[in-house]
């Protein structure tokens, strides 16, 4: 049993294509929730503010990634 649990941490998982992009979503959501929880005055404002920040982070990161990809295509 311990060997099976240890294999989770010692063997890598192959992620291809869109799987890498999908792993960004929960990471950005957790960052947005924690940031807005610390910054807002009322707890009732946290869900909406975190959702707006989450969308902003994801769109911004996709725009930066697209811009870097375009720059790479122009240079190669």
Buried (B, 14 or more C-beta within 10 A) or exposed (E): EEEEEEEEEEEEEEEEEEEEEEEBEEEBBEBBBEBBEEEBEEEEEBEEBBBEBBEEBBEEEEEEEEEEEEEEEEEE
